[in-house]
Amino acid sequence: MKKVLVVFAVVMVFFSKAQITDYQKLIDSIAQSRWDSTSIDIDSLANPKIVNIRSLKNDTVKLSNNTIIVSNTDDTSPLTPSSILNLPTLKRWFFFGQNSLVFNQSSFANWYAGGNNNIGVIGKVNYNIVYKKNRHYLDNNIQMGYGFVSSTGQSTRKTDDYINIMTNYGYELAQHYYLSTGFQFLSQFTPGFNYANTPEPVYDNRISKFMAPGYLNVGLGFSYNPNENFQVIVRPLNGKFTFVLDKKLQTAGTYGLEKDGQSMRAELGAMVNILYKIKIYKDITYVNQINFFSNYLEHTERVDINYSGALNLKFNKYISGVVTIDMMYDHDQIQKLQRKQTLGFGITYNLGYKVDRDTTTGVIKPFVN
């Protein structure tokens, strides 16, 4: 009997074991799939995958209050209070310098139409040094230029020669309005000649030189500057001084002198100066500047007019062109319109600090342009 019970128990265990295995496999497979979906694959950590998460970067360069900054401009128009206030970061000192060197050359050999070999060079500098703090504004502008042309069979002749130094102080009375005072000095570097009358001039044939003439304007008034493209300066009280420091040229009628031997002529009147800049295209701008002066002391109706226009063409960072026209009418000097026009293409290098924001990192970095 015992043997029968043992055999029966073994058989029952065998059948029960077979039934439990099928169900257990099904249950284990379900549990395993859930475990795989939620568990971490330890082996995958050997080859981690980095996800690109976008982050906002803060500026990492701090500019001190004395940093010199200027807007990225390539024209010759002066910095105005409005152009400074519109800069990304307001600072006290601003500096901008533009240096231009223009060449022109012609050469002929057996040329049927004829011609004369020549070479010409014109150099110009234009510097702005500006201080702005609270309501105070001080602008210093220095413009200088000199050019000459040398032709076969002729003496070297100058084609451009000027010195123009301006200083203007403003105190902000209200938005866009300033109490204004300052001075302007004008002259030239070397003697000038009338080549039509003296094709081969000597020094005694000079009709001008440094401080003959020289002009000094000093005045007090107001200025209005609503934006960087427009500025008006009105000076109801303005002194105009004409210097002729060459005894040979100190004759009555020359540069408005009233008598022989006179070295300076003083005038008191009103002055109006208007600056208007037009952006024709992306890299083409036209700068207009006109000045009016009326003498209170005599012949108030005879208004002196001085106009300057400059068409600036930018081809790339260093190559640019400029077309200028200057017109002046001064009844005391000559009862005719005086006109000068220049055209040049050459190398331009801008010197100064500006603010530039890197588009990839968002970091502000100062650098010399």
Secondary structure, DSSP 8 states (H G I E B T S, - for coil): -HHHHHHHHHHHHHHHHHHHHHHHHHHHHHHHHHHHHHS--GGGGGS-----------------TT--------S-----HHHHHTSSS--SEEEEEEEEEEEEEE--SS-TT----EEEEEEEEEEEEEEEETTEEEEEEEEEEEEEEEETTS--EEEEEEEEEEEEEEEEEETTEEEEEEEEEEE-SS-B--TTT-SS--GGG-SBBTTBTEEEEEEEEEEEEEETTEEEEEEEEEEEEEE---GGG--TTGGG-SSTT--EEEEEEEEEEEEEEEEEETTEEEEEEEEEEEESSS-TT--EEEEEEEEEEE-SSSEEEEEEEEEEEETTTEEEEEEEEEEEEEEEEEESEEEEE-TTT--EEEEE-
